[in-house]
Amino acid sequence: MFGRIVVALMALAPTICLAGTVWERGVARGLDTYVAAIDGGRVTIACDPDRVHGTTPQGTIVILMPKDRSATRVVFLAESGEQAAFDLRDGVAAQAMTDPDDWETMTGMMREGGRVAVVTARDAFTLDLAPLPSLHCS
């Protein structure tokens, strides 16, 4: 299952949305997808709000850092001071394998919008996100 989701997300790689604009939204293999990118960094979120692919949460985030392409941990930092940290495997964090509180914090940041820094040990970029109230990824 995890592999199918990653393949679906990789198909979205050419899709880019500039910071400060509305998220690029799509559907891939029954999953709602959202992409935001700037300066070589990209965040892709895929959600299965209707549980098309099973009863367990199937949300994923795919992180592409501008320089640190082999990051194993990423932190999202909002201007409000909220933060959410995720372990990555090949740039991917699966909702079912993350801390539920961090997942909820991250999706809350995305729904609210605003400036969000995406940070690893060796790289960072900041997105100025439009609100994404339609994100149902819990």
A tleap script that builds the chain and sets N, CA, C and O, in Angstrom:
source leaprc.protein.ff14SB
mol = sequence {
  NMET PHE GLY ARG ILE VAL VAL ALA LEU MET
  ALA LEU ALA PRO THR ILE CYS LEU ALA GLY
  THR VAL TRP GLU ARG GLY VAL ALA ARG GLY
  LEU ASP THR TYR VAL ALA ALA ILE ASP GLY
  GLY ARG VAL THR ILE ALA CYS ASP PRO ASP
  ARG VAL HIE GLY THR THR PRO GLN GLY THR
  ILE VAL ILE LEU MET PRO LYS ASP ARG SER
  ALA THR ARG VAL VAL PHE LEU ALA GLU SER
  GLY GLU GLN ALA ALA PHE ASP LEU ARG ASP
  GLY VAL ALA ALA GLN ALA MET THR ASP PRO
  ASP ASP TRP GLU THR MET THR GLY MET MET
  ARG GLU GLY GLY ARG VAL ALA VAL VAL THR
  ALA ARG ASP ALA PHE THR LEU ASP LEU ALA
  PRO LEU PRO SER LEU HIE CYS CSER
}
set mol.1.N position { 0.829 -1.191 0.000 }
set mol.1.CA position { 0.000 0.000 0.000 }
set mol.1.C position { 0.873 1.254 0.000 }
set mol.1.O position { 0.647 2.174 -0.785 }
set mol.2.N position { 1.877 1.283 0.892 }
set mol.2.CA position { 2.756 2.446 1.007 }
set mol.2.C position { 3.431 2.725 -0.339 }
set mol.2.O position { 3.562 3.877 -0.750 }
set mol.3.N position { 3.856 1.654 -1.018 }
set mol.3.CA position { 4.516 1.807 -2.309 }
set mol.3.C position { 3.611 2.423 -3.358 }
set mol.3.O position { 4.057 3.253 -4.151 }
set mol.4.N position { 2.329 2.025 -3.376 }
set mol.4.CA position { 1.393 2.596 -4.351 }
set mol.4.C position { 1.191 4.083 -4.119 }
set mol.4.O position { 1.079 4.859 -5.068 }
set mol.5.N position { 1.145 4.475 -2.855 }
set mol.5.CA position { 0.960 5.891 -2.545 }
set mol.5.C position { 2.174 6.686 -2.990 }
set mol.5.O position { 2.035 7.765 -3.567 }
set mol.6.N position { 3.373 6.156 -2.725 }
set mol.6.CA position { 4.595 6.854 -3.132 }
set mol.6.C position { 4.642 6.993 -4.645 }
set mol.6.O position { 4.997 8.056 -5.153 }
set mol.7.N position { 4.289 5.937 -5.376 }
set mol.7.CA position { 4.274 6.005 -6.839 }
set mol.7.C position { 3.291 7.073 -7.305 }
set mol.7.O position { 3.601 7.844 -8.213 }
set mol.8.N position { 2.119 7.124 -6.697 }
set mol.8.CA position { 1.124 8.134 -7.072 }
set mol.8.C position { 1.653 9.534 -6.814 }
set mol.8.O position { 1.425 10.445 -7.611 }
set mol.9.N position { 2.354 9.707 -5.710 }
set mol.9.CA position { 2.888 11.031 -5.386 }
set mol.9.C position { 4.030 11.419 -6.313 }
set mol.9.O position { 4.155 12.586 -6.685 }
set mol.10.N position { 4.852 10.470 -6.682 }
set mol.10.CA position { 5.974 10.776 -7.566 }
set mol.10.C position { 5.477 11.229 -8.938 }
set mol.10.O position { 6.160 11.991 -9.623 }
set mol.11.N position { 4.309 10.773 -9.337 }
set mol.11.CA position { 3.732 11.208 -10.609 }
set mol.11.C position { 3.403 12.691 -10.582 }
set mol.11.O position { 3.263 13.320 -11.631 }
set mol.12.N position { 3.279 13.248 -9.389 }
set mol.12.CA position { 2.956 14.663 -9.248 }
set mol.12.C position { 4.192 15.548 -9.234 }
set mol.12.O position { 4.063 16.768 -9.137 }
set mol.13.N position { 5.376 14.978 -9.327 }
set mol.13.CA position { 6.618 15.737 -9.189 }
set mol.13.C position { 6.678 16.995 -10.048 }
set mol.13.O position { 7.176 18.008 -9.557 }
set mol.14.N position { 6.206 17.006 -11.297 }
set mol.14.CA position { 6.297 18.233 -12.087 }
set mol.14.C position { 5.328 19.328 -11.647 }
set mol.14.O position { 5.468 20.471 -12.083 }
set mol.15.N position { 4.367 19.019 -10.809 }
set mol.15.CA position { 3.370 19.995 -10.385 }
set mol.15.C position { 3.968 20.924 -9.353 }
set mol.15.O position { 4.446 20.473 -8.312 }
set mol.16.N position { 3.946 22.237 -9.632 }
set mol.16.CA position { 4.541 23.202 -8.715 }
set mol.16.C position { 3.567 24.344 -8.488 }
set mol.16.O position { 2.885 24.796 -9.408 }
set mol.17.N position { 3.516 24.794 -7.262 }
set mol.17.CA position { 2.698 25.946 -6.898 }
set mol.17.C position { 3.609 26.948 -6.211 }
set mol.17.O position { 4.280 26.595 -5.242 }
set mol.18.N position { 3.651 28.175 -6.680 }
set mol.18.CA position { 4.514 29.173 -6.070 }
set mol.18.C position { 3.964 29.603 -4.730 }
set mol.18.O position { 2.751 29.647 -4.520 }
set mol.19.N position { 4.889 29.923 -3.812 }
set mol.19.CA position { 4.478 30.359 -2.479 }
set mol.19.C position { 3.634 31.619 -2.587 }
set mol.19.O position { 3.821 32.428 -3.496 }
set mol.20.N position { 2.713 31.778 -1.663 }
set mol.20.CA position { 1.854 32.947 -1.653 }
set mol.20.C position { 0.647 32.796 -2.556 }
set mol.20.O position { -0.177 33.707 -2.637 }
set mol.21.N position { 0.529 31.700 -3.217 }
set mol.21.CA position { -0.627 31.446 -4.071 }
set mol.21.C position { -1.408 30.268 -3.502 }
set mol.21.O position { -1.012 29.669 -2.502 }
set mol.22.N position { -2.505 29.950 -4.144 }
set mol.22.CA position { -3.328 28.827 -3.724 }
set mol.22.C position { -2.558 27.533 -3.972 }
set mol.22.O position { -1.811 27.422 -4.944 }
set mol.23.N position { -2.743 26.574 -3.102 }
set mol.23.CA position { -2.138 25.258 -3.285 }
set mol.23.C position { -2.568 24.666 -4.627 }
set mol.23.O position { -3.678 24.919 -5.094 }
set mol.24.N position { -1.701 23.891 -5.236 }
set mol.24.CA position { -2.051 23.121 -6.436 }
set mol.24.C position { -2.733 21.844 -5.951 }
set mol.24.O position { -2.112 21.020 -5.280 }
set mol.25.N position { -4.001 21.685 -6.291 }
set mol.25.CA position { -4.763 20.538 -5.810 }
set mol.25.C position { -5.038 19.582 -6.953 }
set mol.25.O position { -5.252 20.003 -8.090 }
set mol.26.N position { -5.031 18.292 -6.645 }
set mol.26.CA position { -5.327 17.284 -7.646 }
set mol.26.C position { -5.851 16.019 -6.998 }
set mol.26.O position { -6.031 15.952 -5.782 }
set mol.27.N position { -6.091 15.023 -7.825 }
set mol.27.CA position { -6.495 13.708 -7.351 }
set mol.27.C position { -5.645 12.695 -8.098 }
set mol.27.O position { -5.537 12.751 -9.323 }
set mol.28.N position { -5.042 11.770 -7.366 }
set mol.28.CA position { -4.230 10.713 -7.967 }
set mol.28.C position { -4.598 9.393 -7.304 }
set mol.28.O position { -4.412 9.227 -6.098 }
set mol.29.N position { -5.117 8.461 -8.084 }
set mol.29.CA position { -5.504 7.138 -7.596 }
set mol.29.C position { -6.437 7.207 -6.390 }
set mol.29.O position { -6.303 6.432 -5.443 }
set mol.30.N position { -7.372 8.131 -6.435 }
set mol.30.CA position { -8.353 8.274 -5.375 }
set mol.30.C position { -7.893 9.088 -4.182 }
set mol.30.O position { -8.651 9.262 -3.228 }
set mol.31.N position { -6.664 9.591 -4.216 }
set mol.31.CA position { -6.127 10.390 -3.117 }
set mol.31.C position { -6.196 11.868 -3.457 }
set mol.31.O position { -5.880 12.267 -4.578 }
set mol.32.N position { -6.608 12.684 -2.491 }
set mol.32.CA position { -6.532 14.136 -2.653 }
set mol.32.C position { -5.072 14.534 -2.504 }
set mol.32.O position { -4.409 14.113 -1.556 }
set mol.33.N position { -4.564 15.343 -3.434 }
set mol.33.CA position { -3.162 15.759 -3.385 }
set mol.33.C position { -3.061 17.276 -3.382 }
set mol.33.O position { -3.862 17.974 -4.003 }
set mol.34.N position { -2.060 17.765 -2.670 }
set mol.34.CA position { -1.815 19.202 -2.537 }
set mol.34.C position { -0.314 19.414 -2.646 }
set mol.34.O position { 0.466 18.700 -2.016 }
set mol.35.N position { 0.098 20.406 -3.453 }
set mol.35.CA position { 1.522 20.674 -3.659 }
set mol.35.C position { 1.789 22.157 -3.477 }
set mol.35.O position { 1.050 23.000 -3.984 }
set mol.36.N position { 2.856 22.468 -2.745 }
set mol.36.CA position { 3.342 23.845 -2.608 }
set mol.36.C position { 4.856 23.799 -2.746 }
set mol.36.O position { 5.500 22.912 -2.187 }
set mol.37.N position { 5.435 24.749 -3.489 }
set mol.37.CA position { 6.878 24.717 -3.734 }
set mol.37.C position { 7.436 26.117 -3.900 }
set mol.37.O position { 6.725 27.050 -4.273 }
set mol.38.N position { 8.733 26.243 -3.614 }
set mol.38.CA position { 9.469 27.486 -3.823 }
set mol.38.C position { 10.963 27.185 -3.777 }
set mol.38.O position { 11.415 26.370 -2.973 }
set mol.39.N position { 11.718 27.841 -4.634 }
set mol.39.CA position { 13.185 27.789 -4.609 }
set mol.39.C position { 13.758 26.380 -4.483 }
set mol.39.O position { 14.702 26.170 -3.721 }
set mol.40.N position { 13.219 25.435 -5.198 }
set mol.40.CA position { 13.754 24.076 -5.176 }
set mol.40.C position { 13.225 23.209 -4.049 }
set mol.40.O position { 13.524 22.016 -4.008 }
set mol.41.N position { 12.451 23.768 -3.138 }
set mol.41.CA position { 11.848 22.980 -2.066 }
set mol.41.C position { 10.384 22.732 -2.375 }
set mol.41.O position { 9.705 23.590 -2.938 }
set mol.42.N position { 9.905 21.558 -2.006 }
set mol.42.CA position { 8.512 21.231 -2.312 }
set mol.42.C position { 7.913 20.363 -1.201 }
set mol.42.O position { 8.573 19.475 -0.659 }
set mol.43.N position { 6.666 20.639 -0.882 }
set mol.43.CA position { 5.884 19.826 0.050 }
set mol.43.C position { 4.686 19.289 -0.721 }
set mol.43.O position { 3.924 20.055 -1.310 }
set mol.44.N position { 4.526 17.977 -0.713 }
set mol.44.CA position { 3.368 17.334 -1.320 }
set mol.44.C position { 2.633 16.583 -0.217 }
set mol.44.O position { 3.236 15.807 0.525 }
set mol.45.N position { 1.352 16.814 -0.118 }
set mol.45.CA position { 0.520 16.125 0.869 }
set mol.45.C position { -0.520 15.318 0.105 }
set mol.45.O position { -1.167 15.829 -0.809 }
set mol.46.N position { -0.677 14.057 0.485 }
set mol.46.CA position { -1.727 13.213 -0.099 }
set mol.46.C position { -2.593 12.689 1.036 }
set mol.46.O position { -2.083 12.254 2.069 }
set mol.47.N position { -3.896 12.733 0.839 }
set mol.47.CA position { -4.843 12.323 1.880 }
set mol.47.C position { -5.886 11.377 1.300 }
set mol.47.O position { -6.211 11.429 0.113 }
set mol.48.N position { -6.398 10.520 2.161 }
set mol.48.CA position { -7.461 9.584 1.797 }
set mol.48.C position { -8.624 9.776 2.771 }
set mol.48.O position { -8.909 8.892 3.579 }
set mol.49.N position { -9.306 10.946 2.696 }
set mol.49.CA position { -10.339 11.248 3.693 }
set mol.49.C position { -11.528 10.289 3.663 }
set mol.49.O position { -12.214 10.127 4.672 }
set mol.50.N position { -11.777 9.661 2.535 }
set mol.50.CA position { -12.904 8.736 2.417 }
set mol.50.C position { -12.494 7.287 2.650 }
set mol.50.O position { -13.298 6.371 2.479 }
set mol.51.N position { -11.231 7.085 3.043 }
set mol.51.CA position { -10.681 5.748 3.319 }
set mol.51.C position { -10.864 4.797 2.128 }
set mol.51.O position { -11.230 3.634 2.299 }
set mol.52.N position { -10.606 5.310 0.931 }
set mol.52.CA position { -10.691 4.508 -0.289 }
set mol.52.C position { -9.698 3.353 -0.245 }
set mol.52.O position { -9.985 2.267 -0.748 }
set mol.53.N position { -8.531 3.583 0.355 }
set mol.53.CA position { -7.457 2.587 0.358 }
set mol.53.C position { -7.368 1.812 1.669 }
set mol.53.O position { -6.304 1.277 1.980 }
set mol.54.N position { -8.426 1.733 2.435 }
set mol.54.CA position { -8.412 0.940 3.664 }
set mol.54.C position { -8.873 1.740 4.860 }
set mol.54.O position { -9.191 2.925 4.751 }
set mol.55.N position { -8.904 1.078 6.004 }
set mol.55.CA position { -9.433 1.714 7.207 }
set mol.55.C position { -8.383 2.472 8.002 }
set mol.55.O position { -8.737 3.295 8.846 }
set mol.56.N position { -7.109 2.221 7.758 }
set mol.56.CA position { -6.069 2.961 8.476 }
set mol.56.C position { -5.798 4.273 7.754 }
set mol.56.O position { -5.994 4.364 6.542 }
set mol.57.N position { -5.348 5.290 8.484 }
set mol.57.CA position { -5.036 6.573 7.844 }
set mol.57.C position { -3.973 6.393 6.762 }
set mol.57.O position { -2.953 5.743 6.992 }
set mol.58.N position { -4.209 6.959 5.597 }
set mol.58.CA position { -3.298 6.801 4.472 }
set mol.58.C position { -2.659 8.114 4.041 }
set mol.58.O position { -2.169 8.213 2.916 }
set mol.59.N position { -2.654 9.111 4.896 }
set mol.59.CA position { -2.024 10.373 4.545 }
set mol.59.C position { -0.514 10.226 4.441 }
set mol.59.O position { 0.097 9.445 5.170 }
set mol.60.N position { 0.074 10.977 3.536 }
set mol.60.CA position { 1.536 11.018 3.418 }
set mol.60.C position { 1.966 12.439 3.108 }
set mol.60.O position { 1.216 13.229 2.535 }
set mol.61.N position { 3.194 12.743 3.503 }
set mol.61.CA position { 3.834 13.974 3.059 }
set mol.61.C position { 5.131 13.576 2.375 }
set mol.61.O position { 5.851 12.689 2.834 }
set mol.62.N position { 5.410 14.243 1.280 }
set mol.62.CA position { 6.658 14.036 0.554 }
set mol.62.C position { 7.390 15.365 0.567 }
set mol.62.O position { 6.847 16.389 0.152 }
set mol.63.N position { 8.622 15.343 1.046 }
set mol.63.CA position { 9.425 16.548 1.177 }
set mol.63.C position { 10.587 16.480 0.204 }
set mol.63.O position { 11.319 15.490 0.165 }
set mol.64.N position { 10.755 17.527 -0.577 }
set mol.64.CA position { 11.914 17.662 -1.451 }
set mol.64.C position { 12.632 18.940 -1.028 }
set mol.64.O position { 12.139 20.045 -1.256 }
set mol.65.N position { 13.791 18.778 -0.416 }
set mol.65.CA position { 14.569 19.924 0.051 }
set mol.65.C position { 15.437 20.441 -1.094 }
set mol.65.O position { 15.816 19.668 -1.973 }
set mol.66.N position { 15.759 21.742 -1.098 }
set mol.66.CA position { 16.577 22.293 -2.175 }
set mol.66.C position { 17.957 21.646 -2.277 }
set mol.66.O position { 18.426 21.382 -3.384 }
set mol.67.N position { 18.619 21.384 -1.141 }
set mol.67.CA position { 19.981 20.839 -1.161 }
set mol.67.C position { 20.088 19.490 -0.462 }
set mol.67.O position { 20.787 18.602 -0.949 }
set mol.68.N position { 19.417 19.323 0.655 }
set mol.68.CA position { 19.536 18.122 1.488 }
set mol.68.C position { 18.555 17.057 1.013 }
set mol.68.O position { 17.491 16.869 1.605 }
set mol.69.N position { 18.928 16.356 -0.069 }
set mol.69.CA position { 18.020 15.378 -0.680 }
set mol.69.C position { 17.948 14.061 0.094 }
set mol.69.O position { 17.124 13.203 -0.223 }
set mol.70.N position { 18.802 13.894 1.107 }
set mol.70.CA position { 18.779 12.640 1.865 }
set mol.70.C position { 18.406 12.867 3.330 }
set mol.70.O position { 18.820 12.101 4.201 }
set mol.71.N position { 17.635 13.903 3.603 }
set mol.71.CA position { 17.228 14.209 4.979 }
set mol.71.C position { 16.435 13.047 5.574 }
set mol.71.O position { 15.632 12.412 4.891 }
set mol.72.N position { 16.674 12.783 6.849 }
set mol.72.CA position { 15.946 11.719 7.538 }
set mol.72.C position { 14.959 12.269 8.565 }
set mol.72.O position { 14.197 11.513 9.167 }
set mol.73.N position { 14.978 13.572 8.759 }
set mol.73.CA position { 14.047 14.206 9.699 }
set mol.73.C position { 13.751 15.615 9.216 }
set mol.73.O position { 14.644 16.321 8.748 }
set mol.74.N position { 12.492 16.020 9.332 }
set mol.74.CA position { 12.076 17.357 8.924 }
set mol.74.C position { 11.188 17.938 10.019 }
set mol.74.O position { 10.447 17.218 10.688 }
set mol.75.N position { 11.279 19.249 10.184 }
set mol.75.CA position { 10.437 19.950 11.147 }
set mol.75.C position { 9.714 21.074 10.412 }
set mol.75.O position { 10.329 21.827 9.657 }
set mol.76.N position { 8.406 21.181 10.636 }
set mol.76.CA position { 7.607 22.295 10.136 }
set mol.76.C position { 7.480 23.293 11.281 }
set mol.76.O position { 7.081 22.925 12.386 }
set mol.77.N position { 7.817 24.555 11.020 }
set mol.77.CA position { 7.746 25.606 12.036 }
set mol.77.C position { 6.833 26.715 11.540 }
set mol.77.O position { 7.092 27.313 10.496 }
set mol.78.N position { 5.767 26.994 12.282 }
set mol.78.CA position { 4.838 28.068 11.925 }
set mol.78.C position { 5.237 29.341 12.649 }
set mol.78.O position { 5.902 29.292 13.683 }
set mol.79.N position { 4.829 30.487 12.103 }
set mol.79.CA position { 5.103 31.773 12.752 }
set mol.79.C position { 4.531 31.825 14.162 }
set mol.79.O position { 5.056 32.538 15.017 }
set mol.80.N position { 3.479 31.089 14.408 }
set mol.80.CA position { 2.833 31.075 15.722 }
set mol.80.C position { 3.675 30.369 16.780 }
set mol.80.O position { 3.376 30.445 17.972 }
set mol.81.N position { 4.735 29.677 16.336 }
set mol.81.CA position { 5.570 28.924 17.264 }
set mol.81.C position { 5.258 27.437 17.271 }
set mol.81.O position { 6.004 26.650 17.853 }
set mol.82.N position { 4.165 27.045 16.633 }
set mol.82.CA position { 3.844 25.621 16.549 }
set mol.82.C position { 4.900 24.909 15.723 }
set mol.82.O position { 5.470 25.479 14.793 }
set mol.83.N position { 5.152 23.654 16.076 }
set mol.83.CA position { 6.077 22.859 15.287 }
set mol.83.C position { 5.629 21.406 15.250 }
set mol.83.O position { 4.968 20.910 16.162 }
set mol.84.N position { 6.009 20.742 14.169 }
set mol.84.CA position { 5.689 19.330 13.987 }
set mol.84.C position { 6.891 18.673 13.329 }
set mol.84.O position { 7.385 19.154 12.309 }
set mol.85.N position { 7.363 17.574 13.909 }
set mol.85.CA position { 8.562 16.892 13.409 }
set mol.85.C position { 8.201 15.506 12.883 }
set mol.85.O position { 7.339 14.818 13.428 }
set mol.86.N position { 8.889 15.116 11.800 }
set mol.86.CA position { 8.625 13.826 11.174 }
set mol.86.C position { 9.924 13.159 10.758 }
set mol.86.O position { 10.838 13.812 10.255 }
set mol.87.N position { 9.997 11.847 10.975 }
set mol.87.CA position { 11.082 11.055 10.417 }
set mol.87.C position { 10.718 10.755 8.973 }
set mol.87.O position { 9.564 10.465 8.658 }
set mol.88.N position { 11.719 10.828 8.094 }
set mol.88.CA position { 11.501 10.609 6.667 }
set mol.88.C position { 12.188 9.333 6.206 }
set mol.88.O position { 13.252 8.965 6.704 }
set mol.89.N position { 11.568 8.674 5.259 }
set mol.89.CA position { 12.187 7.553 4.558 }
set mol.89.C position { 12.094 7.875 3.077 }
set mol.89.O position { 11.003 7.892 2.506 }
set mol.90.N position { 13.229 8.129 2.460 }
set mol.90.CA position { 13.267 8.544 1.054 }
set mol.90.C position { 12.410 9.783 0.823 }
set mol.90.O position { 11.748 9.906 -0.208 }
set mol.91.N position { 12.427 10.704 1.791 }
set mol.91.CA position { 11.687 11.951 1.669 }
set mol.91.C position { 10.213 11.855 1.997 }
set mol.91.O position { 9.477 12.822 1.804 }
set mol.92.N position { 9.761 10.700 2.493 }
set mol.92.CA position { 8.337 10.460 2.730 }
set mol.92.C position { 8.074 10.166 4.205 }
set mol.92.O position { 8.823 9.427 4.844 }
set mol.93.N position { 7.009 10.749 4.734 }
set mol.93.CA position { 6.501 10.399 6.066 }
set mol.93.C position { 5.054 9.955 5.901 }
set mol.93.O position { 4.238 10.673 5.325 }
set mol.94.N position { 4.745 8.776 6.406 }
set mol.94.CA position { 3.386 8.235 6.322 }
set mol.94.C position { 2.640 8.526 7.617 }
set mol.94.O position { 3.174 8.331 8.709 }
set mol.95.N position { 1.426 8.986 7.490 }
set mol.95.CA position { 0.600 9.344 8.645 }
set mol.95.C position { 0.506 8.203 9.652 }
set mol.95.O position { 0.605 8.438 10.856 }
set mol.96.N position { 0.320 6.993 9.188 }
set mol.96.CA position { 0.146 5.846 10.077 }
set mol.96.C position { 1.401 5.545 10.893 }
set mol.96.O position { 1.335 4.812 11.880 }
set mol.97.N position { 2.543 6.104 10.491 }
set mol.97.CA position { 3.802 5.827 11.177 }
set mol.97.C position { 4.347 7.061 11.892 }
set mol.97.O position { 5.518 7.085 12.270 }
set mol.98.N position { 3.516 8.081 12.083 }
set mol.98.CA position { 3.969 9.312 12.732 }
set mol.98.C position { 3.193 9.543 14.024 }
set mol.98.O position { 2.180 8.895 14.287 }
set mol.99.N position { 3.691 10.473 14.813 }
set mol.99.CA position { 2.999 10.868 16.039 }
set mol.99.C position { 1.697 11.568 15.642 }
set mol.99.O position { 1.736 12.543 14.891 }
set mol.100.N position { 0.551 11.097 16.125 }
set mol.100.CA position { -0.731 11.708 15.739 }
set mol.100.C position { -0.818 13.196 16.080 }
set mol.100.O position { -1.429 13.963 15.336 }
set mol.101.N position { -0.216 13.610 17.191 }
set mol.101.CA position { -0.249 15.030 17.558 }
set mol.101.C position { 0.534 15.872 16.555 }
set mol.101.O position { 0.090 16.956 16.175 }
set mol.102.N position { 1.711 15.376 16.120 }
set mol.102.CA position { 2.496 16.107 15.122 }
set mol.102.C position { 1.748 16.174 13.798 }
set mol.102.O position { 1.756 17.205 13.125 }
set mol.103.N position { 1.098 15.067 13.424 }
set mol.103.CA position { 0.338 15.060 12.167 }
set mol.103.C position { -0.787 16.097 12.223 }
set mol.103.O position { -0.989 16.852 11.272 }
set mol.104.N position { -1.511 16.127 13.336 }
set mol.104.CA position { -2.612 17.081 13.480 }
set mol.104.C position { -2.096 18.521 13.497 }
set mol.104.O position { -2.725 19.411 12.925 }
set mol.105.N position { -0.958 18.754 14.147 }
set mol.105.CA position { -0.364 20.095 14.168 }
set mol.105.C position { 0.018 20.533 12.760 }
set mol.105.O position { -0.272 21.660 12.358 }
set mol.106.N position { 0.671 19.643 12.006 }
set mol.106.CA position { 1.089 19.971 10.639 }
set mol.106.C position { -0.115 20.259 9.752 }
set mol.106.O position { -0.110 21.242 9.011 }
set mol.107.N position { -1.144 19.422 9.813 }
set mol.107.CA position { -2.306 19.667 8.956 }
set mol.107.C position { -3.027 20.942 9.384 }
set mol.107.O position { -3.591 21.643 8.545 }
set mol.108.N position { -3.013 21.245 10.664 }
set mol.108.CA position { -3.590 22.506 11.136 }
set mol.108.C position { -2.853 23.709 10.574 }
set mol.108.O position { -3.476 24.697 10.185 }
set mol.109.N position { -1.516 23.628 10.530 }
set mol.109.CA position { -0.713 24.704 9.932 }
set mol.109.C position { -1.108 24.910 8.476 }
set mol.109.O position { -1.267 26.045 8.026 }
set mol.110.N position { -1.264 23.827 7.749 }
set mol.110.CA position { -1.585 23.907 6.328 }
set mol.110.C position { -2.997 24.462 6.119 }
set mol.110.O position { -3.220 25.264 5.213 }
set mol.111.N position { -3.943 24.038 6.949 }
set mol.111.CA position { -5.307 24.565 6.829 }
set mol.111.C position { -5.345 26.067 7.108 }
set mol.111.O position { -6.070 26.807 6.442 }
set mol.112.N position { -4.569 26.514 8.089 }
set mol.112.CA position { -4.560 27.927 8.476 }
set mol.112.C position { -3.798 28.798 7.485 }
set mol.112.O position { -4.185 29.942 7.246 }
set mol.113.N position { -2.720 28.273 6.905 }
set mol.113.CA position { -1.886 29.048 5.987 }
set mol.113.C position { -0.938 29.966 6.736 }
set mol.113.O position { -0.858 29.926 7.964 }
set mol.114.N position { -0.221 30.791 5.989 }
set mol.114.CA position { 0.776 31.683 6.571 }
set mol.114.C position { 2.182 31.170 6.303 }
set mol.114.O position { 2.381 30.234 5.528 }
set mol.115.N position { 3.147 31.794 6.951 }
set mol.115.CA position { 4.545 31.413 6.740 }
set mol.115.C position { 4.875 30.155 7.540 }
set mol.115.O position { 4.667 30.097 8.752 }
set mol.116.N position { 5.392 29.155 6.837 }
set mol.116.CA position { 5.793 27.892 7.449 }
set mol.116.C position { 7.194 27.565 6.951 }
set mol.116.O position { 7.431 27.465 5.747 }
set mol.117.N position { 8.125 27.399 7.902 }
set mol.117.CA position { 9.486 26.989 7.553 }
set mol.117.C position { 9.548 25.467 7.552 }
set mol.117.O position { 8.980 24.807 8.422 }
set mol.118.N position { 10.245 24.925 6.562 }
set mol.118.CA position { 10.468 23.489 6.447 }
set mol.118.C position { 11.967 23.306 6.649 }
set mol.118.O position { 12.762 23.779 5.838 }
set mol.119.N position { 12.364 22.619 7.732 }
set mol.119.CA position { 13.754 22.632 8.177 }
set mol.119.C position { 14.279 21.216 8.391 }
set mol.119.O position { 13.605 20.371 8.979 }
set mol.120.N position { 15.506 20.971 7.899 }
set mol.120.CA position { 16.245 19.748 8.229 }
set mol.120.C position { 17.546 20.182 8.899 }
set mol.120.O position { 17.772 21.373 9.111 }
set mol.121.N position { 18.386 19.230 9.228 }
set mol.121.CA position { 19.653 19.551 9.893 }
set mol.121.C position { 20.568 20.385 9.003 }
set mol.121.O position { 21.388 21.149 9.513 }
set mol.122.N position { 20.442 20.253 7.666 }
set mol.122.CA position { 21.365 20.932 6.762 }
set mol.122.C position { 20.701 21.826 5.717 }
set mol.122.O position { 21.376 22.318 4.813 }
set mol.123.N position { 19.403 22.042 5.825 }
set mol.123.CA position { 18.717 22.779 4.770 }
set mol.123.C position { 17.402 23.349 5.309 }
set mol.123.O position { 16.887 22.889 6.328 }
set mol.124.N position { 16.875 24.343 4.622 }
set mol.124.CA position { 15.586 24.928 5.020 }
set mol.124.C position { 15.016 25.741 3.875 }
set mol.124.O position { 15.751 26.241 3.024 }
set mol.125.N position { 13.705 25.868 3.862 }
set mol.125.CA position { 13.027 26.814 2.983 }
set mol.125.C position { 11.743 27.239 3.678 }
set mol.125.O position { 11.256 26.557 4.580 }
set mol.126.N position { 11.202 28.369 3.252 }
set mol.126.CA position { 9.988 28.900 3.866 }
set mol.126.C position { 8.915 29.085 2.805 }
set mol.126.O position { 9.165 29.642 1.736 }
set mol.127.N position { 7.733 28.614 3.117 }
set mol.127.CA position { 6.577 28.773 2.241 }
set mol.127.C position { 5.642 29.805 2.853 }
set mol.127.O position { 5.411 29.800 4.062 }
set mol.128.N position { 5.107 30.686 2.025 }
set mol.128.CA position { 4.074 31.628 2.452 }
set mol.128.C position { 2.769 31.080 1.889 }
set mol.128.O position { 2.389 31.386 0.759 }
set mol.129.N position { 2.095 30.274 2.686 }
set mol.129.CA position { 0.994 29.456 2.198 }
set mol.129.C position { -0.359 30.142 2.274 }
set mol.129.O position { -0.686 30.815 3.252 }
set mol.130.N position { -1.128 29.954 1.228 }
set mol.130.CA position { -2.535 30.333 1.266 }
set mol.130.C position { -3.247 29.332 2.173 }
set mol.130.O position { -2.830 28.175 2.235 }
set mol.131.N position { -4.300 29.731 2.873 }
set mol.131.CA position { -5.042 28.778 3.706 }
set mol.131.C position { -5.571 27.612 2.867 }
set mol.131.O position { -5.907 27.771 1.693 }
set mol.132.N position { -5.634 26.462 3.486 }
set mol.132.CA position { -6.097 25.251 2.816 }
set mol.132.C position { -7.201 24.600 3.662 }
set mol.132.O position { -7.017 23.506 4.195 }
set mol.133.N position { -8.352 25.284 3.781 }
set mol.133.CA position { -9.407 24.772 4.668 }
set mol.133.C position { -9.981 23.431 4.224 }
set mol.133.O position { -10.583 22.723 5.031 }
set mol.134.N position { -9.805 23.072 2.954 }
set mol.134.CA position { -10.369 21.816 2.454 }
set mol.134.C position { -9.504 20.603 2.785 }
set mol.134.O position { -9.872 19.480 2.441 }
set mol.135.N position { -8.362 20.803 3.446 }
set mol.135.CA position { -7.475 19.684 3.773 }
set mol.135.C position { -8.118 18.819 4.860 }
set mol.135.O position { -8.255 19.244 6.007 }
set mol.136.N position { -8.504 17.618 4.485 }
set mol.136.CA position { -9.076 16.652 5.429 }
set mol.136.C position { -8.174 15.434 5.411 }
set mol.136.O position { -8.332 14.531 4.588 }
set mol.137.N position { -7.235 15.428 6.327 }
set mol.137.CA position { -6.177 14.425 6.286 }
set mol.137.C position { -5.930 13.881 7.689 }
set mol.137.O position { -4.783 13.781 8.126 }
set mol.138.N position { -6.998 13.531 8.392 }
set mol.138.CA position { -6.803 13.045 9.758 }
set mol.138.C position { -7.492 11.720 9.973 }
set mol.138.O position { -7.432 11.164 11.069 }
savepdb mol mol.pdb
quit
